[in-house]
Amino acid sequence: MIEQFKSQFEYIIIDVPPTLSIFTNNAILASDYVSLVLQTQKQAYTSVLKNSTVYVSA
């Protein structure tokens, strides 16, 4: 679905809820680049590191 808009826009920003869900999975898989904003707490950082291996290996 996003392919039809790529030629019309330079950037497409997809905002999803701050949870790992099907929305997050679909947004990451549809994206060429990902920017993650997270809290400056150790738990948030370690959670991102643990879950990012799923997307890097996909």
PyMOL CGO cylinders between C-alpha atoms (Angstrom):
from pymol import cmd
from pymol.cgo import CYLINDER

trace = [
    CYLINDER, 0.00, 0.00, 0.00, 2.82, 2.43, 0.79, 0.3, 1, 1, 1, 1, 1, 1,
    CYLINDER, 2.82, 2.43, 0.79, 4.50, 1.81, -2.58, 0.3, 1, 1, 1, 1, 1, 1,
    CYLINDER, 4.50, 1.81, -2.58, 1.92, 3.91, -4.42, 0.3, 1, 1, 1, 1, 1, 1,
    CYLINDER, 1.92, 3.91, -4.42, 2.85, 6.97, -2.33, 0.3, 1, 1, 1, 1, 1, 1,
    CYLINDER, 2.85, 6.97, -2.33, 6.66, 6.67, -2.47, 0.3, 1, 1, 1, 1, 1, 1,
    CYLINDER, 6.66, 6.67, -2.47, 6.89, 8.44, -5.81, 0.3, 1, 1, 1, 1, 1, 1,
    CYLINDER, 6.89, 8.44, -5.81, 4.73, 11.35, -4.61, 0.3, 1, 1, 1, 1, 1, 1,
    CYLINDER, 4.73, 11.35, -4.61, 6.60, 12.20, -1.38, 0.3, 1, 1, 1, 1, 1, 1,
    CYLINDER, 6.60, 12.20, -1.38, 10.21, 12.56, -0.29, 0.3, 1, 1, 1, 1, 1, 1,
    CYLINDER, 10.21, 12.56, -0.29, 9.46, 11.42, 3.27, 0.3, 1, 1, 1, 1, 1, 1,
    CYLINDER, 9.46, 11.42, 3.27, 6.65, 9.37, 4.75, 0.3, 1, 1, 1, 1, 1, 1,
    CYLINDER, 6.65, 9.37, 4.75, 6.49, 9.36, 8.53, 0.3, 1, 1, 1, 1, 1, 1,
    CYLINDER, 6.49, 9.36, 8.53, 4.65, 6.49, 10.17, 0.3, 1, 1, 1, 1, 1, 1,
    CYLINDER, 4.65, 6.49, 10.17, 3.82, 7.05, 13.84, 0.3, 1, 1, 1, 1, 1, 1,
    CYLINDER, 3.82, 7.05, 13.84, 2.86, 4.00, 15.89, 0.3, 1, 1, 1, 1, 1, 1,
    CYLINDER, 2.86, 4.00, 15.89, 1.98, 3.43, 19.56, 0.3, 1, 1, 1, 1, 1, 1,
    CYLINDER, 1.98, 3.43, 19.56, 4.97, 2.86, 21.87, 0.3, 1, 1, 1, 1, 1, 1,
    CYLINDER, 4.97, 2.86, 21.87, 4.44, -0.89, 22.12, 0.3, 1, 1, 1, 1, 1, 1,
    CYLINDER, 4.44, -0.89, 22.12, 5.56, -3.89, 20.16, 0.3, 1, 1, 1, 1, 1, 1,
    CYLINDER, 5.56, -3.89, 20.16, 2.47, -4.83, 18.23, 0.3, 1, 1, 1, 1, 1, 1,
    CYLINDER, 2.47, -4.83, 18.23, 1.36, -5.70, 14.72, 0.3, 1, 1, 1, 1, 1, 1,
    CYLINDER, 1.36, -5.70, 14.72, 1.26, -1.95, 13.96, 0.3, 1, 1, 1, 1, 1, 1,
    CYLINDER, 1.26, -1.95, 13.96, 4.90, -1.55, 14.93, 0.3, 1, 1, 1, 1, 1, 1,
    CYLINDER, 4.90, -1.55, 14.93, 5.92, -4.65, 12.99, 0.3, 1, 1, 1, 1, 1, 1,
    CYLINDER, 5.92, -4.65, 12.99, 4.14, -3.52, 9.84, 0.3, 1, 1, 1, 1, 1, 1,
    CYLINDER, 4.14, -3.52, 9.84, 5.55, 0.01, 10.07, 0.3, 1, 1, 1, 1, 1, 1,
    CYLINDER, 5.55, 0.01, 10.07, 9.11, -1.23, 10.46, 0.3, 1, 1, 1, 1, 1, 1,
    CYLINDER, 9.11, -1.23, 10.46, 8.81, -3.76, 7.67, 0.3, 1, 1, 1, 1, 1, 1,
    CYLINDER, 8.81, -3.76, 7.67, 7.31, -1.14, 5.32, 0.3, 1, 1, 1, 1, 1, 1,
    CYLINDER, 7.31, -1.14, 5.32, 10.08, 1.37, 6.07, 0.3, 1, 1, 1, 1, 1, 1,
    CYLINDER, 10.08, 1.37, 6.07, 13.43, 1.92, 4.44, 0.3, 1, 1, 1, 1, 1, 1,
    CYLINDER, 13.43, 1.92, 4.44, 14.78, 3.68, 7.56, 0.3, 1, 1, 1, 1, 1, 1,
    CYLINDER, 14.78, 3.68, 7.56, 13.70, 3.64, 11.20, 0.3, 1, 1, 1, 1, 1, 1,
    CYLINDER, 13.70, 3.64, 11.20, 14.14, 6.28, 13.90, 0.3, 1, 1, 1, 1, 1, 1,
    CYLINDER, 14.14, 6.28, 13.90, 13.40, 5.13, 17.42, 0.3, 1, 1, 1, 1, 1, 1,
    CYLINDER, 13.40, 5.13, 17.42, 12.66, 7.59, 20.20, 0.3, 1, 1, 1, 1, 1, 1,
    CYLINDER, 12.66, 7.59, 20.20, 12.93, 6.12, 23.67, 0.3, 1, 1, 1, 1, 1, 1,
    CYLINDER, 12.93, 6.12, 23.67, 13.22, 7.08, 27.29, 0.3, 1, 1, 1, 1, 1, 1,
    CYLINDER, 13.22, 7.08, 27.29, 16.64, 7.57, 28.82, 0.3, 1, 1, 1, 1, 1, 1,
    CYLINDER, 16.64, 7.57, 28.82, 16.30, 4.63, 31.17, 0.3, 1, 1, 1, 1, 1, 1,
    CYLINDER, 16.30, 4.63, 31.17, 18.32, 1.45, 31.15, 0.3, 1, 1, 1, 1, 1, 1,
    CYLINDER, 18.32, 1.45, 31.15, 15.22, -0.76, 30.81, 0.3, 1, 1, 1, 1, 1, 1,
    CYLINDER, 15.22, -0.76, 30.81, 14.05, 1.06, 27.67, 0.3, 1, 1, 1, 1, 1, 1,
    CYLINDER, 14.05, 1.06, 27.67, 17.51, 0.80, 26.12, 0.3, 1, 1, 1, 1, 1, 1,
    CYLINDER, 17.51, 0.80, 26.12, 17.96, -2.91, 26.85, 0.3, 1, 1, 1, 1, 1, 1,
    CYLINDER, 17.96, -2.91, 26.85, 14.46, -3.66, 25.58, 0.3, 1, 1, 1, 1, 1, 1,
    CYLINDER, 14.46, -3.66, 25.58, 15.20, -1.94, 22.26, 0.3, 1, 1, 1, 1, 1, 1,
    CYLINDER, 15.20, -1.94, 22.26, 18.47, -3.83, 21.91, 0.3, 1, 1, 1, 1, 1, 1,
    CYLINDER, 18.47, -3.83, 21.91, 16.79, -7.16, 22.62, 0.3, 1, 1, 1, 1, 1, 1,
    CYLINDER, 16.79, -7.16, 22.62, 13.92, -6.55, 20.21, 0.3, 1, 1, 1, 1, 1, 1,
    CYLINDER, 13.92, -6.55, 20.21, 15.96, -4.89, 17.46, 0.3, 1, 1, 1, 1, 1, 1,
    CYLINDER, 15.96, -4.89, 17.46, 17.70, -8.18, 16.63, 0.3, 1, 1, 1, 1, 1, 1,
    CYLINDER, 17.70, -8.18, 16.63, 14.35, -9.49, 15.41, 0.3, 1, 1, 1, 1, 1, 1,
    CYLINDER, 14.35, -9.49, 15.41, 14.12, -6.74, 12.79, 0.3, 1, 1, 1, 1, 1, 1,
    CYLINDER, 14.12, -6.74, 12.79, 17.77, -6.72, 11.79, 0.3, 1, 1, 1, 1, 1, 1,
    CYLINDER, 17.77, -6.72, 11.79, 17.74, -10.42, 11.03, 0.3, 1, 1, 1, 1, 1, 1,
    CYLINDER, 17.74, -10.42, 11.03, 14.43, -10.28, 9.15, 0.3, 1, 1, 1, 1, 1, 1,
]
cmd.load_cgo(trace, "trace")
